[in-house]
Amino acid sequence: MKRLIIFAILALVALAIVGAFSLQFPYKGFQGEIFVNVEHGAGTPTLARTLQNAGVIRYQWQFWLARAFNASAKLQAGEYRFTEPASVRTIFGRIARGDVFYYEVKIPEGSNIFDIGRLVESAGAMPAADFVQAASDPSLIRDLDPRAPSLEGYLFPATYRLSHSVTGPELCKMMTAQFRRHWKTLQPGAADAHRAVTLASMVEKETGVPDERPTVASVFENRLARGMNLECDPTTIYAAMLENRYRGVIYRSDLDNNNAYNTYRNPGLPPGPIANPGAESLAAALHPAKTDYLYFVKRASGEGHKFSSTLTDHRKAVDAYRHAGKLHEKPSKNPRKAA
């Protein structure tokens, strides 16, 4: 009996050694790129079965054994990407470290929903059409802006880390949540979000110079107060984009287009935001500068804009810009305030 016990112990030790040794070698049956999602609270049995079914490991007991050797390790939830054969020890270590897979997508200030769609598609996260479709549903911000035609304007520009399985609605939820956080820090009070975000989107598209943003906002406010059309080129471009006919140049037909977003043809603000503004443009829309400016055009140096209070002064600024070779003639019926 004593010999049997000794033999059994030796056999178990041998099996443990062989088992531990087996944890060092990659699984030869690995078939290619595999994504495995580890749910919050998933235990060793579930995870071992998931990894085996996915073809990442050969035997479930190997993962159990790795767990036994690392009893204090905490397995991290998330999505893991496996691109080549790996040992069970390596696989366990990755999950214990939380070496999760994600796409990192940077959304610049001033991007519209079509731009964002292209960015997430180029990153490999999802087809552009899936994102645009999700962003076309304004229900996520209906409480903040009942008049919003889409989520345009409320998809806050930032860098996002996206899982392999992220969906368009999930990304939109992340981005609108980020918007709400920044909007709250601006202390908008009783400000009309629809109006402020629409104005901020125009400011964002007109200038990339931070110090100019409150002044650009003041130009739009002054023109609105005087009943003047805003004649904002980016709104005309956005109208053409919505009709899938923008080709990189503004044509006379664009200026004459009766699309509601065309502020050359239609008075007042457009029906909604034309892009997704950053925090500085939102602040500028909420707190525009106090000026009497009605026009602006890029400076001949190309740095910033020249602001004018009269049409005569504005025309001089436009001529200076043209003479510097910076501005081509545009087929406009009215003097342009911006270039």
C-alpha positions in Angstrom: 0.0 0.0 0.0 2.8 2.4 0.9 4.5 1.7 -2.5 1.2 2.5 -4.3 0.9 5.8 -2.5 4.5 6.7 -3.3 3.9 5.7 -6.9 0.8 7.8 -7.1 2.6 10.8 -5.7 5.4 10.4 -8.1 3.0 10.0 -11.0 1.2 13.2 -10.0 4.5 15.0 -9.7 5.5 13.7 -13.1 2.1 14.8 -14.6 2.5 18.2 -13.0 6.0 18.6 -14.5 4.8 17.4 -17.9 1.8 19.7 -17.6 3.9 22.7 -16.6 6.3 21.9 -19.4 3.3 21.8 -21.9 2.4 25.4 -20.9 5.6 26.6 -22.5 4.8 25.6 -26.1 2.5 27.4 -28.6 -0.6 25.5 -29.8 0.2 24.2 -33.3 -3.4 24.0 -34.2 -3.8 27.8 -34.2 -5.6 28.9 -37.4 -5.2 32.7 -37.6 -6.4 36.0 -36.1 -8.8 35.4 -33.3 -10.7 37.8 -31.0 -11.8 36.5 -27.6 -14.0 38.6 -25.3 -13.5 38.1 -21.6 -16.7 39.1 -19.7 -16.6 40.8 -16.3 -16.7 38.1 -13.7 -15.9 35.2 -16.0 -14.4 32.3 -14.1 -11.7 29.9 -15.0 -14.1 27.2 -16.3 -15.8 29.6 -18.7 -12.6 31.2 -19.9 -10.9 27.9 -20.4 -13.8 26.6 -22.5 -14.0 29.9 -24.5 -10.3 29.8 -25.3 -10.5 26.1 -26.4 -13.6 26.7 -28.5 -12.0 29.7 -30.2 -8.9 27.6 -31.1 -6.5 29.6 -29.0 -5.5 26.6 -26.7 -5.7 22.9 -27.2 -6.9 21.7 -23.9 -8.9 23.3 -21.1 -6.9 21.7 -18.4 -3.8 23.6 -19.6 -5.5 26.9 -18.7 -6.7 25.4 -15.3 -3.1 24.4 -14.6 -1.8 27.9 -15.5 -4.5 29.2 -13.1 -3.2 26.9 -10.4 0.3 28.2 -10.8 -1.0 31.8 -10.6 -3.8 31.5 -8.0 -3.5 35.1 -6.9 -3.7 36.6 -10.4 -6.8 38.6 -11.3 -8.1 37.9 -14.8 -9.0 41.2 -16.6 -12.2 41.7 -18.6 -11.9 43.0 -22.2 -11.3 41.9 -25.7 -8.1 40.1 -26.6 -6.6 39.7 -30.1 -4.5 36.7 -30.9 -2.6 36.8 -34.2 -0.1 34.0 -33.8 0.4 30.7 -31.8 1.2 31.4 -28.2 1.9 29.3 -25.1 -0.8 28.9 -22.5 1.5 30.7 -20.1 1.8 33.7 -22.4 -2.0 33.7 -23.0 -2.7 33.6 -19.3 -0.2 36.3 -18.7 -1.8 38.6 -21.2 -5.2 38.2 -19.7 -3.9 38.7 -16.2 -2.2 41.9 -17.3 -5.2 43.2 -19.1 -3.4 43.4 -22.4 -6.7 44.1 -24.2 -7.0 45.0 -27.9 -8.4 48.3 -29.0 -8.5 50.6 -32.0 -7.2 54.1 -31.2 -9.1 56.7 -33.3 -8.4 60.5 -33.0 -11.4 62.6 -34.0 -10.2 66.2 -34.8 -12.2 69.2 -33.9 -14.5 70.3 -36.7 -15.0 66.7 -38.1 -18.5 66.0 -39.3 -20.3 62.7 -39.2 -19.0 61.8 -42.6 -15.4 62.5 -41.6 -15.8 60.5 -38.5 -17.2 57.6 -40.4 -14.2 57.6 -42.7 -11.8 57.7 -39.7 -13.3 54.8 -37.9 -13.4 52.8 -41.1 -9.8 53.5 -41.9 -8.9 52.4 -38.4 -10.6 49.1 -39.0 -13.3 49.6 -36.3 -16.4 49.5 -38.5 -17.8 50.5 -41.9 -18.3 54.2 -42.3 -21.9 53.7 -43.3 -22.6 51.9 -40.0 -21.4 55.0 -38.0 -23.2 57.5 -40.2 -26.4 55.6 -39.8 -26.1 55.5 -36.0 -25.2 59.2 -35.9 -28.2 60.1 -37.9 -30.5 59.1 -35.0 -30.6 62.1 -32.5 -32.3 60.2 -29.7 -29.2 60.2 -27.5 -29.3 64.0 -27.1 -33.1 64.5 -27.5 -33.3 65.7 -23.9 -30.6 68.3 -24.5 -31.7 69.4 -28.0 -35.2 68.4 -29.1 -34.7 70.0 -32.5 -31.5 68.1 -33.4 -31.8 66.5 -36.9 -28.9 64.1 -36.0 -26.1 63.8 -33.6 -24.0 66.2 -35.6 -22.4 68.7 -33.2 -22.7 66.4 -30.2 -20.0 63.9 -31.0 -17.2 65.3 -29.0 -13.8 65.4 -30.8 -11.2 63.4 -28.8 -9.1 60.3 -29.0 -11.2 57.1 -28.4 -10.1 53.6 -27.7 -12.5 51.2 -29.4 -12.9 47.4 -29.1 -13.0 45.1 -32.1 -16.7 44.5 -31.5 -17.8 48.2 -31.0 -20.9 49.2 -32.8 -22.0 52.5 -34.3 -24.6 53.2 -31.6 -22.0 52.3 -28.9 -19.4 54.7 -30.3 -22.1 57.5 -30.6 -23.0 56.9 -26.9 -19.3 57.3 -25.9 -19.0 60.5 -27.9 -22.2 62.1 -26.7 -21.3 61.2 -23.1 -18.0 63.0 -23.6 -19.9 66.0 -25.0 -22.1 66.2 -22.0 -19.2 66.2 -19.7 -17.5 69.1 -21.5 -20.8 71.0 -21.9 -21.4 70.8 -18.2 -18.0 72.3 -17.4 -18.8 75.3 -19.6 -21.7 76.1 -17.3 -24.1 77.0 -20.1 -26.9 77.9 -17.7 -30.1 78.4 -19.6 -28.4 78.6 -22.9 -30.2 77.1 -25.9 -28.0 74.1 -26.7 -29.2 73.8 -30.2 -28.4 77.4 -31.0 -25.1 77.4 -29.2 -23.8 74.2 -30.7 -24.9 75.2 -34.2 -23.0 78.5 -33.9 -20.0 76.8 -32.3 -19.8 74.4 -35.3 -19.6 77.3 -37.7 -16.9 79.0 -35.6 -15.0 75.7 -35.5 -15.0 75.4 -39.3 -14.2 79.1 -40.0 -11.0 79.4 -37.9 -8.4 77.2 -36.3 -6.9 80.2 -34.4 -8.0 79.9 -30.7 -7.9 83.6 -29.9 -10.1 84.4 -33.0 -13.0 82.2 -32.1 -14.9 84.6 -29.8 -14.5 87.3 -32.5 -15.8 85.1 -35.3 -18.7 84.2 -33.1 -19.4 88.0 -32.6 -19.4 88.5 -36.4 -22.2 85.9 -36.8 -24.1 87.3 -33.8 -23.8 90.9 -35.2 -25.1 89.8 -38.7 -28.0 87.9 -37.1 -28.9 91.0 -35.1 -29.0 93.1 -38.3 -31.0 90.5 -40.3 -28.0 89.8 -42.6 -27.5 86.4 -44.2 -24.5 84.7 -42.5 -22.9 83.7 -45.9 -20.8 81.1 -44.2 -18.9 79.0 -46.7 -18.7 75.9 -44.5 -22.6 75.7 -44.3 -22.7 75.8 -48.1 -20.2 73.0 -48.3 -22.1 71.0 -45.7 -25.3 71.4 -47.8 -23.5 70.0 -50.8 -22.1 67.1 -48.7 -25.6 66.2 -47.6 -26.6 66.0 -51.2 -23.5 64.0 -52.1 -22.2 66.5 -54.6 -19.4 68.4 -53.0 -16.2 68.1 -55.1 -13.8 70.3 -53.1 -14.9 73.6 -54.7 -17.8 75.9 -54.1 -19.7 76.5 -57.4 -22.4 79.1 -58.2 -25.0 76.4 -58.1 -23.9 75.7 -54.5 -24.4 79.4 -53.5 -27.8 79.4 -55.2 -28.8 76.0 -53.7 -32.0 76.3 -51.7 -30.8 73.6 -49.2 -31.7 74.8 -45.7 -28.1 74.6 -44.6 -27.0 77.1 -47.3 -26.6 80.4 -45.4 -26.0 82.4 -48.6 -29.5 81.7 -49.7 -31.3 81.3 -46.3 -31.5 83.8 -43.4 -30.6 82.8 -39.9 -28.7 79.9 -38.5 -28.8 76.6 -40.4 -31.2 73.8 -39.1 -28.4 72.3 -37.0 -24.7 72.0 -36.4 -22.5 71.4 -39.5 -19.6 69.7 -37.6 -18.5 68.7 -34.1 -16.9 71.6 -32.3 -14.3 71.4 -29.5 -14.6 73.0 -26.1 -13.0 76.4 -27.2 -15.5 76.9 -30.0 -18.4 76.0 -27.7 -17.1 78.5 -25.2 -16.9 81.2 -27.9 -20.4 80.5 -29.0 -21.6 80.9 -25.4 -19.5 84.0 -24.8 -18.8 85.9 -28.0 -16.6 88.9 -28.0 -18.2 92.4 -27.9 -17.4 93.9 -31.4 -19.1 95.7 -34.2 -17.5 93.5 -36.9 -19.6 92.2 -39.7 -17.0 90.7 -42.1 -13.8 88.7 -42.0 -11.3 87.3 -44.5 -8.0 85.6 -44.2 -5.0 87.9 -43.9 -2.7 88.1 -46.9 0.0 86.5 -44.7 -2.2 83.5 -44.3 -2.1 83.9 -40.5 -5.5 84.5 -39.0 -8.3 86.8 -40.3 -8.8 90.5 -41.0 -12.0 91.7 -39.4 -14.0 94.6 -40.7 -17.0 96.7 -39.6 -17.9 98.1 -43.0 -18.2 96.7 -46.5 -15.7 99.2 -47.8 -13.0 98.0 -45.4 -13.9 94.4 -46.0 -13.5 94.8 -49.8 -10.0 96.4 -49.2 -9.0 93.4 -47.1 -10.4 91.0 -49.8 -8.4 92.8 -52.5 -5.2 92.6 -50.4 -5.7 88.9 -50.1 -6.3 88.5 -53.8 -3.3 90.5 -54.7 -1.2 88.3 -52.5 -2.4 85.4 -54.7 -4.2 83.7 -51.8 -7.8 84.0 -53.1 -9.3 83.0 -56.3 -12.5 84.6 -57.6 -15.6 82.9 -56.4 -18.9 82.9 -58.3 -20.8 84.8 -55.7 -23.6 87.3 -56.1 -22.7 88.9 -52.8 -19.5 90.1 -51.2 -18.1 87.3 -49.2 -17.2 87.9 -45.6 -14.9 84.9 -45.3 -12.5 82.9 -47.4 
